[in-house]
Amino acid sequence: MYVKQMLTKARSDAPITPVEARDAMLGCFVTIHGETLKRGASLLGKPLSDDQTEQHATVIMKGLLGTQWDKPTKQALETAKVRMDQKMNFSQAPQDLQDLHDQVCSLIVSKV
């Protein structure tokens, strides 16, 4: 999955562009929230594959970034992260998972 490749790149010492940062953050969401998306879809009788989960998360992220999708800023990514976490009810996740997610997203945003 492309977004997971960008997540790996963002966690390395390699520089990243704002678009790569957006895609890396999307990779973090797919990794963290993907199972939630899959469970919700299954409950509705529409199971999702990994690729469909990535596509669904992309649609959500595009909606959150709006006109800044193609040229995301640091502030737009920070705001999108908070809103996506709220949308996915992430405050109910185990604290260690929340902490790891926050650390990775902060690292990604710091590279923009």
N, C-alpha and C positions, 0 to 999 in steps of 0.2 A: 504494500500500500504506500503510495507516494507520501501521504502526510506523515506516516510513521517514519519514513526515511528522512524527512525534514526534521522531525523530532530528534532523531539520532544526530543529525548534523548540528542542530541547535545546542545539543548537550555537549558537543565537542568544542575544541578550541577554534574551530573554523569560523570565519566571519559569515554573517548571514544578512541577506537583504530584508527590507520590511515585508515583502511578499513571502519570502521563505519563513520569516518569523510568524506571519499569519498562519501559514500552512503547518508550521511546527506546533503552534498553539492548537490548531485544529487536530493535529495528531495526538496531542495530550488529551484533548476532550474525547476523541474517539477511544483512546486507551482507557481513560477513566470512566467516561459516561456510556461507552458503547454497550456494556451489558445492560444498563438501565434502558437504553433505547430498544435493545433486542427483547427484553422482558415485556416492555410496554406493547411492542408490536405483536408479540406472541399472544398476549392477553386479548388483543383485538383480532386475533386469528390471521395475522399477516406477518409471519416470521421474516426476519431480515438476515441476509448474508452479511459478511464483513464489508463487502463493497457497498451494499445498500445502506449499511449503518454509517459508513463514511459519507455517502451521498446525503443521507438525512441530516447528519451533523453539519455538513457543508451548507445545506439550505438554511439551517438555523443560524449558523455563523454569518452567512451572507445577509440575512435579515437583520442581525444585530449590528453589523458594520455598515450596512446601507451603501451610501455613495462612496464610502472609504474602502470598499472591498478591494479595488484595484490598487489603491495607494494608502495602505493602512499606516496610521501614525501610532506612536507609542501610547498616547492617551486613548486612542480608539481601541487598541488591543487590550489595554487595562480595563476599560469600561465593558468591552465585550466579554472578557473573562468573568467579571462580576455578574453580569446579566445572565450569562450562560449557566454559571453555577446556581444562580437563583432559579432559573427556568428548570434546571434538572434537580432542584431540591437537594443540592449537594451538602447542605448543612447537616443532613441526616447520615452522611457517610462516616465511617470510622475516622477518628481524629488523625491517625497516622497517615491515612490516605489523603485527607484534606491537606495535611502539612506537606506531603510529597508533591501533590498537585500544585500547591501554592509556590513551592520552591522552584519547580520546573517552569511554571508560567512566569515567575519573576525573572528567572535566568533568561528566558526567551525575550521578554520585553526589554531587559537591560541591554540586549545586543542591538536593539533598534536605534 
